[in-house]
């Protein structure tokens, strides 16, 4: 069954969803809207859709789900409007910029019997799903710890309007953290406790390209964040345990203040080996494993589909689940847990102590090597 969806927001990211719609055949983009009608029309013309007003999109009875590609500060309002119109919602990351807004979105969906999904869905790609397969098979034994690094010098060098990246609800943690934290939850389970420290290197940043080049923008959120994460003992690998007990621990650093670095993206350390994971903002590899007693790293062949850019497979999985009643993997609950963890890290940094994460989430089910909704052979 092909589901008709609408897209709110015709920015660059919309192209990925329009392309994957053609490749998968699980959904078709029936309409697209944007505050700039010319931008919506350009995308609609390029991909065989219709450019309409927001009101028309939400009122269209053919459209069963809405993809929310608005800026982060507008995520909550757009998602709630779609839910109130009786549409399922799939939102780009983060789910919202505050816990209250995230909770409101989930509550509205529950009240109406609707689904909420949330990016990123890169954890469903070939690289991270093959890593999940290795971890669950006990390839590195029991996972004990992890490190993750998202280190860069900020988007103002290339983005023409980078202001929002440096305001509350953004920064390196909220902008890029969802990729890393979602990957870790997929592998290790939910986070139970957080600690953190957060600083900003500059009170202002200078735009480096575009018509506003040379303009200075104020920085209103931390730009270098270190997080200490404790996972429940129900995390990945062949060893179970009490969910209330202490599981693996991880250190995650997200920064817009680093000019150069040679650290890995994500590593998982087990009792009998180490997994080196690919960039969680991508779908493919490389994926490497180093077993205890071996001299060299082994590059692992990817055994799962979606090695190339496949943003939108989380949406496809959600829409397919509406037919079967199964749980979808890139769920609103997962997206909210990541939001809760991120805000918890900033709260812990301000409080100067470790805090308990109130939300709970189970590891999403692994994606099959041949998902039932994958009918077009996309790799």
C-alpha positions as CSV (number, residue, x, y, z in Angstrom):
1,X,0.0,0.0,0.0
2,X,1.3,3.5,-0.9
3,X,0.4,6.1,1.6
4,X,-0.1,9.7,0.7
5,X,1.8,12.2,2.8
6,X,2.4,15.9,2.9
7,X,5.6,17.8,3.7
8,X,5.8,21.0,5.7
9,X,9.0,22.8,4.8
10,X,10.7,22.8,1.4
11,X,14.3,23.3,2.5
12,X,17.3,21.3,1.4
13,X,16.3,18.3,3.6
14,X,13.0,17.9,1.7
15,X,14.9,16.6,-1.4
16,X,16.0,13.5,0.5
17,X,12.4,12.6,1.4
18,X,11.1,13.4,-2.1
19,X,13.8,11.1,-3.6
20,X,13.3,8.2,-1.2
21,X,9.5,8.3,-1.8
22,X,10.2,7.4,-5.5
23,X,12.7,4.7,-4.6
24,X,10.7,2.9,-1.9
25,X,7.2,3.2,-3.1
26,X,5.8,3.0,0.5
27,X,4.6,6.6,0.4
28,X,4.1,9.4,-2.2
29,X,4.3,13.1,-1.5
30,X,0.9,14.4,-2.4
31,X,1.5,18.0,-1.4
32,X,4.3,20.2,-0.1
33,X,4.1,23.6,1.6
34,X,6.5,26.3,2.8
35,X,6.5,29.8,4.1
36,X,8.1,30.6,0.7
37,X,5.6,29.5,-1.9
38,X,8.2,29.7,-4.7
39,X,10.4,27.2,-2.9
40,X,7.5,24.8,-2.4
41,X,6.6,25.1,-6.1
42,X,10.1,24.4,-7.2
43,X,10.3,21.2,-5.2
44,X,6.8,20.2,-6.3
45,X,7.6,20.7,-9.9
46,X,10.8,18.8,-9.7
47,X,9.3,15.7,-8.0
48,X,5.7,15.6,-9.4
49,X,3.9,16.9,-6.3
50,X,1.6,19.9,-5.6
51,X,2.5,23.1,-3.8
52,X,-0.3,24.1,-1.6
53,X,-1.0,26.3,1.5
54,X,-0.5,24.8,5.0
55,X,-4.3,25.0,5.5
56,X,-5.0,23.1,2.3
57,X,-2.4,20.4,3.1
58,X,-3.9,19.8,6.6
59,X,-7.4,19.7,5.3
60,X,-6.6,17.2,2.5
61,X,-8.4,13.9,3.4
62,X,-6.1,11.9,1.1
63,X,-3.0,12.8,3.2
64,X,-2.6,10.4,6.1
65,X,0.7,11.7,7.5
66,X,2.7,14.9,7.6
67,X,6.5,15.2,7.5
68,X,7.6,18.1,9.6
69,X,10.7,19.7,8.1
70,X,10.3,23.2,9.7
71,X,13.1,24.8,11.8
72,X,13.5,23.3,15.3
73,X,11.8,26.2,17.0
74,X,8.7,25.5,14.9
75,X,8.6,21.7,15.3
76,X,6.1,21.6,18.2
77,X,3.6,24.0,16.6
78,X,3.7,22.3,13.2
79,X,3.4,18.8,14.7
80,X,0.5,19.7,16.9
81,X,-1.3,21.3,14.0
82,X,-0.9,18.1,12.0
83,X,-2.0,15.9,14.8
84,X,-5.0,18.1,15.5
85,X,-5.9,17.7,11.8
86,X,-5.9,13.9,12.3
87,X,-2.6,13.2,10.6
88,X,0.3,11.0,11.7
89,X,3.5,13.0,12.2
90,X,7.1,12.3,11.4
91,X,9.4,15.1,12.5
92,X,12.9,16.0,11.7
93,X,15.2,16.2,14.8
94,X,14.8,17.2,17.5
95,X,11.3,16.3,18.3
96,X,10.9,19.6,20.1
97,X,13.2,22.1,21.8
98,X,11.6,21.6,25.3
99,X,10.4,18.6,27.3
100,X,7.0,20.2,27.7
101,X,6.5,20.6,24.0
102,X,7.7,17.0,23.4
103,X,5.3,15.7,26.0
104,X,2.5,17.7,24.4
105,X,3.1,16.1,21.0
106,X,3.1,12.6,22.4
107,X,0.0,13.3,24.4
108,X,-1.9,14.7,21.4
109,X,-1.0,11.6,19.4
110,X,-2.2,9.2,22.1
111,X,-5.4,11.1,22.5
112,X,-6.2,10.7,18.8
113,X,-4.8,7.3,18.2
114,X,-2.1,8.6,15.9
115,X,1.5,7.8,15.4
116,X,4.5,10.1,16.0
117,X,7.9,9.3,14.5
118,X,11.1,11.2,14.6
119,X,14.5,11.6,12.9
120,X,17.2,10.6,12.8
121,X,16.6,7.3,11.1
122,X,20.3,6.9,10.2
123,X,20.4,4.2,13.0
124,X,18.3,2.0,10.6
125,X,21.0,2.2,7.9
126,X,23.4,-0.6,6.9
127,X,26.3,0.6,9.1
128,X,24.6,0.9,12.4
129,X,22.3,-2.0,11.9
130,X,25.2,-4.3,11.1
131,X,26.9,-3.0,14.3
132,X,23.7,-3.9,16.1
133,X,23.8,-7.4,14.7
134,X,27.4,-7.9,15.8
135,X,26.7,-6.5,19.3
136,X,23.6,-8.7,19.8
137,X,25.6,-11.7,18.6
138,X,28.2,-11.1,21.4
139,X,31.0,-10.3,19.0
140,X,32.7,-8.0,21.5
141,X,31.2,-9.7,24.6
142,X,29.3,-7.6,27.2
143,X,29.4,-3.9,26.3
144,X,31.0,-2.0,29.2
145,X,31.6,1.5,27.9
146,X,31.5,3.8,24.9
147,X,32.9,7.1,23.6
148,X,31.3,9.4,21.0
149,X,32.6,12.6,19.5
150,X,31.0,15.3,17.3
151,X,33.7,17.8,17.0
152,X,33.7,20.7,14.5
153,X,34.0,24.5,14.3
154,X,30.4,25.4,13.7
155,X,28.2,26.0,10.7
156,X,28.6,29.8,10.3
157,X,31.5,29.2,7.8
158,X,29.1,27.7,5.2
159,X,25.5,28.4,6.3
160,X,24.1,31.7,5.1
161,X,21.7,32.1,8.1
162,X,23.3,30.3,11.0
163,X,21.7,32.3,13.8
164,X,19.4,29.6,15.0
165,X,22.3,27.2,15.5
166,X,23.5,29.3,18.4
167,X,20.2,29.8,20.3
168,X,18.5,27.6,23.0
169,X,17.2,24.4,21.4
170,X,20.2,24.2,19.1
171,X,23.9,24.4,19.6
172,X,26.0,21.3,18.9
173,X,24.1,19.1,21.4
174,X,20.6,19.7,20.1
175,X,21.6,20.0,16.4
176,X,23.9,17.0,16.1
177,X,23.4,15.1,19.4
178,X,20.3,13.3,18.2
179,X,22.4,11.3,15.6
180,X,24.9,10.1,18.2
181,X,22.5,9.6,21.1
182,X,20.0,7.7,18.9
183,X,22.8,5.5,17.7
184,X,23.9,4.7,21.3
185,X,20.3,4.0,22.5
186,X,19.8,1.6,19.5
187,X,23.0,-0.2,20.6
188,X,23.0,0.0,24.4
189,X,19.4,0.8,25.4
190,X,17.9,3.8,27.3
191,X,19.9,6.3,29.4
192,X,19.1,6.3,33.1
193,X,21.5,9.0,34.5
194,X,23.4,11.9,33.0
195,X,26.1,14.3,34.1
196,X,27.5,17.2,32.1
197,X,29.6,20.3,31.6
198,X,28.9,23.0,29.1
199,X,30.8,26.1,28.0
200,X,30.8,28.5,25.1
201,X,34.1,29.7,23.5
202,X,32.8,33.0,22.0
203,X,30.0,35.4,22.8
204,X,29.6,36.1,19.1
205,X,30.4,34.3,15.9
206,X,31.0,35.7,12.4
207,X,29.1,34.6,9.3
208,X,31.6,33.4,6.7
209,X,29.6,33.1,3.5
210,X,26.6,34.3,1.6
211,X,25.0,37.8,1.5
212,X,25.5,38.3,5.3
213,X,29.2,37.5,5.2
214,X,31.0,39.4,7.9
215,X,28.0,40.0,10.1
216,X,28.3,38.9,13.7
217,X,25.6,36.9,15.6
218,X,25.2,36.4,19.3
219,X,25.7,33.0,20.9
220,X,22.9,32.1,23.4
221,X,23.6,28.4,24.1
222,X,26.7,26.3,25.0
223,X,29.0,25.4,22.1
224,X,31.1,22.7,23.8
225,X,29.2,20.1,25.8
226,X,30.6,17.0,27.6
227,X,28.1,14.4,28.6
228,X,28.4,11.5,30.9
229,X,25.8,8.8,30.2
230,X,24.8,5.8,32.2
231,X,22.7,3.2,30.5
232,X,20.3,0.6,32.0
233,X,21.6,-3.0,32.4
234,X,19.1,-4.1,29.7
235,X,21.4,-2.7,27.0
236,X,22.9,-4.5,24.0
237,X,24.8,-7.8,23.8
238,X,24.0,-11.3,24.9
239,X,23.9,-10.5,28.6
240,X,20.6,-9.4,30.1
241,X,20.1,-7.9,33.5
242,X,18.0,-5.8,35.8
243,X,16.8,-2.6,34.0
244,X,17.2,-0.7,37.2
245,X,20.9,-1.7,37.6
246,X,23.9,0.1,36.1
247,X,24.7,-0.8,32.6
248,X,27.3,0.5,30.2
249,X,28.7,4.1,30.6
250,X,29.6,6.5,27.9
251,X,31.2,9.9,27.3
252,X,29.8,12.1,24.6
253,X,31.4,15.4,23.5
254,X,29.6,17.7,21.1
255,X,31.3,20.9,20.0
256,X,31.3,23.8,17.6
257,X,34.6,25.0,19.1
258,X,37.1,22.5,17.7
259,X,39.2,23.4,14.7
260,X,40.7,20.0,14.0
261,X,40.5,16.5,15.6
262,X,41.5,12.9,15.0
263,X,39.2,11.1,17.5
264,X,36.8,8.4,16.3
265,X,33.0,9.0,15.8
266,X,31.7,6.3,18.2
267,X,33.5,3.3,19.8
268,X,31.8,0.6,21.9
269,X,34.1,-1.3,24.3
270,X,33.2,-4.8,25.3
271,X,34.7,-7.5,27.5
272,X,36.2,-9.3,24.5
273,X,36.6,-6.6,21.8
274,X,35.9,-3.1,20.5
275,X,33.5,-1.9,17.8
276,X,34.4,1.2,15.8
277,X,31.3,2.7,14.3
278,X,30.7,4.9,11.2
279,X,29.5,8.5,11.3
280,X,26.0,8.3,12.7
281,X,24.9,11.1,10.4
282,X,25.3,8.6,7.5
283,X,23.8,5.3,6.6
284,X,26.8,3.2,5.5
285,X,30.3,2.3,6.8
286,X,33.0,1.8,7.6
287,X,32.4,-0.5,10.5
288,X,35.4,-2.2,12.2
289,X,35.9,-4.6,15.0
290,X,39.0,-5.4,17.0
291,X,38.8,-8.7,18.9
292,X,40.9,-9.3,22.1
293,X,44.2,-11.0,21.2
294,X,44.1,-9.9,17.6
295,X,46.8,-7.6,16.1
296,X,44.7,-5.7,13.6
297,X,41.3,-4.2,13.1
298,X,38.9,-6.1,10.8
299,X,36.7,-4.2,8.5
300,X,33.2,-5.8,8.6
301,X,31.1,-6.3,5.5
302,X,27.7,-4.6,5.9
303,X,24.8,-7.1,5.9
304,X,21.9,-4.8,6.1
305,X,20.2,-2.6,3.4
306,X,20.4,1.2,3.0
307,X,24.1,2.1,2.7
308,X,23.4,5.3,0.8
309,X,21.5,8.4,1.9
310,X,18.0,7.0,2.8
311,X,16.5,9.6,5.0
312,X,12.8,8.7,5.1
313,X,13.1,5.0,5.9
314,X,12.0,5.7,9.4
315,X,8.8,7.3,7.9
316,X,8.3,4.2,5.7
317,X,8.7,1.9,8.7
318,X,6.1,4.0,10.6
319,X,3.6,4.0,7.8
320,X,4.0,0.2,7.3
321,X,3.4,-0.3,11.0
322,X,0.1,1.5,10.8
323,X,-1.1,-1.4,8.7
324,X,0.2,-4.2,10.9
325,X,-0.2,-2.6,14.3
326,X,3.5,-3.3,15.1
327,X,5.7,-0.8,16.9
328,X,7.7,1.5,14.5
329,X,11.4,1.9,15.2
330,X,12.1,5.7,14.8
331,X,9.3,6.4,17.3
332,X,8.2,9.5,19.1
333,X,9.1,7.9,22.4
334,X,12.6,7.3,21.2
335,X,12.9,10.9,19.9
336,X,11.5,12.2,23.2
337,X,13.9,10.1,25.3
338,X,16.8,11.6,23.3
339,X,15.4,15.1,23.9
340,X,15.0,14.3,27.6
341,X,18.7,13.2,27.7
342,X,20.0,16.3,26.0
343,X,18.1,18.6,28.2
344,X,19.2,16.5,31.2
345,X,22.8,17.0,30.2
346,X,22.4,20.8,30.2
347,X,20.5,20.7,33.5
348,X,23.2,18.6,35.0
349,X,25.9,21.0,33.8
350,X,24.0,23.9,35.4
351,X,23.3,22.0,38.6
352,X,26.9,20.6,38.9
353,X,25.7,17.1,39.7
354,X,24.4,13.9,38.1
355,X,20.7,13.7,37.4
356,X,18.2,10.9,36.8
357,X,16.6,10.7,33.4
358,X,12.9,10.4,33.9
359,X,11.8,9.0,30.6
360,X,12.3,5.3,29.7
361,X,12.5,3.7,26.3
362,X,13.3,0.2,25.1
363,X,15.8,-0.5,22.3
364,X,13.9,-0.4,19.0
365,X,13.7,-3.7,17.3
366,X,16.5,-4.4,14.8
367,X,15.7,-3.9,11.2
368,X,15.4,-7.1,9.2
369,X,17.8,-7.7,6.4
370,X,14.8,-7.8,4.1
371,X,12.1,-5.4,5.7
372,X,8.7,-6.4,4.6
373,X,8.0,-2.9,3.2
374,X,11.2,-2.9,1.1
375,X,9.8,-4.0,-2.3
376,X,12.0,-2.0,-4.7
377,X,15.4,-3.5,-3.8
378,X,16.9,-0.2,-2.6
379,X,20.4,-0.6,-1.2
